[in-house]
Amino acid sequence: MKNKKILSHYSMYIWFIIFVIGAISSFGFAPFHFFPLTIFSYVLLIYFFKNIKKEKKKIFLYAFLFSLGKHIGLLYWIGISFQTANSGGYLIGGLAVIILSGFLSIFLALSFYFLFKFNKSYTNIHFGIYFIFIFTIFDWFKGNILWGFPWTPISTLWTFSNFSLYPFSVFGVWGYCLITYSLIISFYYIFFSFKKSVFFLLPFLFSNLVFPNFLGIVEKNIDTISVRIVQPNIKQEDKWNKEKLIQNYEKLTRLITLPGYDKTDLIILPETAINFNIDKLNESNHKYDFGLDYIKNIIIGALRTKKKDNEINIFNSLYLIRTQNESTLYHDKLKLVPFGEFIPFRKFLNLNKLTSGQLDFSKGEEAKYFKFSPRINILPLICYEVIFPELTSGLNNNYNLIVNITNDAWYRNSSGPYQHFSHSKIRAVMEGTTLIRAANTGVSGIISPKGITISKLSLGKEGIIDYRLNIKKIKTVYSNFRERIFYLIMLTLFILIYFPFFYNKYKKVN
């Protein structure tokens, strides 16, 4: 009774404090990596909600506010792209971030609501198991609903070292969410039972101390190639500016043709490095050929157009140009950015997309890999396709090098490009595959199958990375089983939670 009076008196302050705690919890993710802030903010919230357990609506609203603060802190950089694109500036951009964060916050609010609605005891084992199950399943829904945006799962906390990345190679993003929530609830149980706390701590300790010893046992050397990654650092405002067209291509040509380029096996340029149809490069009178006559192989991000049924389709594409055998391979982007590259429900929404032009980009038809050499198969990924491993599950892991090109110039000097790079590290570890990343303004780099950053160019820097790369492939558990392990664990938790309920109901009937 006394606690309720205190809470009622300080109600206005509590709303604000919970929002701020949520915002502070966002500092656990890239680029800051103060992960204890996130872990203990969840523990604090569970303990606080336990004291108002009968006020379910308040729990939902408080959890919503916490998550709103967290997601605004994590995704504020999306608002910057509106200013960069001159599409409403920071005002509309900020509103878009609040709307998106509000939508994503519903899932965490529902997690806390159901946690306290369907549990009468908050200190037994059942409560902990239910917490892990319900929070993970709503994290999964949040990342997969509508067009999918698995950018902020709780497991993305663990990108600060190659050691903490290892469990991704077994459990993937969603399986590591289970383990992270198990860690969170173990700290909560410290207040009630040391044994239960240790019990829920074991999955985290086991996955981080035992599995790393097995990662890399089945490691295969593929081949050695020399690569050059080009980071031109062209501002987004200048990228499509016709007055700066010549200046931009002179910069690209200068970086591409720095000494040693003719001896490089593969040169990699970022997403939409050129903003015209790539076929023009093959025209003899075209001014911007980048010195293709002396280049062995080059990957370029460019536009591709295709006429179909009297309509022009525009694709955001990645090209591999083989100058020696005069062949060109391409990959069309499969996962387009809503409102950035296409307008959802265009028939009903009278809006313009952020990228140039009035036409929506068209989606690619299927995932593919390039046969680069007898021993090297390249998986091409454009922009945030790197966070969707399910897109390439049909390729049966037949690739041994991932090339991810992106243009993060939209987000300027913000957390966005760092978070994007951290997702690339996760993908490299999950697949057990070397990943090369070329970003227009950064962060470009080479990531080993164990998540080690071999070389990188910082955000906002112009330059190149020249590296003689020994390509390795690790046969990871995740690359073999994909999400099956995650689904199996979730099924087991479901049985542990609901079997006693159905069994007792059956006994009463009989």
PyMOL commands that set and color helices and strands:
alter all, ss='L'
color gray80, all
select helices_A, chain A and resi 2-9+11-28+35-50+56-75+77-84+89-117+125-144+154-158+162-165+168-191+194-209+211-213+236-239+242-256+261-263+278-282+292-294+383-387+389-395+409-411+415-431+477-481+484-509
alter helices_A, ss='H'
color red, helices_A
select strands_A, chain A and resi 219-231+266-268+297-308+311-322+327-332+370-371+377-382+401-406+434-439+444-447+453-457+463-474
alter strands_A, ss='S'
color yellow, strands_A
deselect
rebuild
show_as cartoon
